[in-house]
């Protein structure tokens, strides 16, 4: 596969959005999305990053300069250092703020307060319950055994269903640990 100058230009232009998408995936538990959804997310992040930079900086981070050479178009990237640093900063800060909002359910609490929705921001009830409460749990295993402990880590997937308990103890039939 040949990487053309036009393709490279598009990738450089979308780099802030692609970085943001990767950072958001690292801090938020969410379902794996298809290629189109990831590309759309990168475009949206890039759009908001470039709008934010436009308010504070005079230039844009990446400019594609077209020149005519012997009757054909030649493309060249022109990078502006200060807006480029601002774009990188926003590409890292924006998904961290969004991740904080999702993980702490901030925006959905506001929407529930306004009676707009009853939904929560987390991927599943599994992650919502384990992240919202810091208390002990009793797990009932399929073989009838029961285990008591404090959830410290859990799997990202409900289907995987793994949980790590800190200071676990078996619960006997008479309710002793």
C-alpha positions in Angstrom: 0.0 0.0 0.0 1.4 3.3 -1.0 1.2 6.2 1.4 0.6 9.4 -0.6 1.3 12.9 0.4 -2.5 13.6 0.5 -3.1 10.7 2.9 -0.2 11.8 5.1 -1.7 15.3 5.2 -5.0 14.0 6.3 -3.5 11.8 9.0 -1.4 14.8 10.3 -4.5 17.0 10.3 -6.5 14.3 12.2 -3.7 13.5 14.6 -5.1 15.5 17.6 -8.5 13.7 17.2 -6.8 10.3 16.9 -4.7 11.0 20.0 -7.8 12.1 21.9 -9.7 9.0 20.9 -6.9 6.7 22.1 -6.6 8.6 25.4 -10.4 8.4 25.9 -10.4 4.6 25.3 -7.6 4.2 27.9 -9.5 6.0 30.7 -13.1 4.9 30.0 -14.6 1.5 29.8 -16.6 1.3 26.6 -17.5 -1.2 23.9 -15.2 -1.7 21.0 -16.4 0.4 18.1 -16.0 -0.2 14.4 -13.6 1.7 12.2 -16.2 4.2 11.0 -17.2 5.1 14.6 -13.5 5.6 15.5 -12.9 7.8 12.5 -16.0 9.9 13.2 -14.9 10.3 16.8 -11.4 11.4 15.7 -13.1 13.9 13.3 -15.3 15.3 16.0 -12.4 15.6 18.5 -10.2 17.3 15.8 -13.1 19.7 14.9 -13.5 20.8 18.5 -9.7 21.1 19.1 -9.3 23.2 16.0 -12.2 25.5 17.0 -10.8 25.9 20.5 -7.3 26.8 19.0 -9.0 29.3 16.7 -10.2 31.3 19.7 -6.8 31.6 21.3 -4.2 31.4 18.4 -4.0 33.3 15.2 -2.7 30.4 13.1 -3.7 26.8 12.7 -1.3 23.9 13.6 -1.3 22.3 10.2 -1.6 24.0 6.8 -1.6 22.2 3.5 0.2 24.4 0.9 -0.5 23.6 -2.8 1.9 24.6 -5.5 1.9 24.0 -9.2 5.0 22.3 -10.6 5.2 21.4 -14.3 1.4 21.4 -14.6 0.8 19.1 -11.6 -0.1 20.0 -8.0 2.5 19.5 -5.3 1.4 19.4 -1.7 3.4 20.3 1.3 2.6 20.5 5.0 3.4 23.6 7.0 3.5 23.2 10.7 3.1 26.1 13.2 4.9 25.2 16.5 2.7 27.2 19.0 -0.7 26.1 17.7 0.7 22.6 17.3 1.7 22.5 21.0 -1.8 23.8 21.9 -3.4 21.1 19.8 -1.4 18.4 21.5 -2.3 19.9 24.9 -6.0 19.9 24.0 -5.8 16.4 22.5 -4.6 15.1 25.9 -6.7 17.3 28.2 -10.1 17.1 26.5 -10.4 13.3 26.7 -9.2 13.3 30.3 -12.0 15.8 31.2 -14.5 13.8 29.3 -13.3 10.6 30.9 -13.6 12.2 34.3 -17.1 13.2 33.5 -18.0 9.7 32.3 -16.3 7.8 35.2 -17.8 10.1 37.8 -21.2 10.2 36.0 -21.1 14.1 36.3 -23.0 15.0 33.1 -25.6 12.3 33.5 -26.2 13.3 37.2 -27.0 16.8 35.8 -29.3 15.4 33.1 -31.1 13.2 35.7 -31.5 16.3 38.0 -33.1 18.0 35.0 -35.4 15.0 34.5 -34.0 14.5 31.0 -32.9 10.9 31.4 -32.7 8.1 33.9 -29.6 6.6 32.3 -26.1 6.6 33.8 -22.8 7.2 32.0 -21.0 4.0 32.7 -20.8 1.1 30.3 -22.8 -1.3 32.4 -24.5 -1.7 35.7 -21.5 -3.9 36.7 -19.0 -1.0 36.4 -21.5 1.6 37.8 -22.1 -0.3 41.0 -18.5 -1.2 41.6 -17.2 2.3 41.0 -20.0 4.1 42.9 -19.7 2.2 46.1 -16.6 1.5 48.2 -18.0 -1.1 50.5 -17.8 -4.9 51.0 -19.6 -7.4 48.8 -20.7 -11.0 49.1 -20.3 -13.0 46.0 -22.5 -16.1 45.5 -20.6 -18.6 43.4 -22.4 -21.1 41.1 -21.3 -24.0 43.3 -23.0 -22.5 46.4 -20.0 -21.1 48.1 -20.0 -17.5 49.2 -17.1 -15.1 49.3 -16.8 -11.8 51.2 -14.4 -8.9 50.4 -13.8 -5.4 49.1 -13.8 -5.1 45.3 -10.5 -3.6 44.3 -10.4 -4.4 40.5 -12.9 -5.7 38.1 -12.9 -6.7 34.4 -13.7 -4.2 31.7 -16.3 -6.6 30.2 -19.4 -7.8 31.9 -19.1 -11.1 29.9 -15.7 -11.7 31.4 -17.1 -11.2 34.9 -13.9 -11.1 36.8 -13.5 -9.4 40.1 -10.5 -9.1 42.5 -11.4 -8.9 46.2 -9.1 -7.3 48.7 -9.0 -9.2 52.0 -11.4 -12.0 50.9 -13.0 -14.5 53.3 -15.2 -17.5 52.8 -18.7 -17.2 54.3 -19.7 -20.4 56.0 -23.3 -21.8 56.0 -23.8 -20.3 59.5 -22.8 -16.8 58.3 -19.3 -16.8 59.9 -16.2 -15.6 58.0 
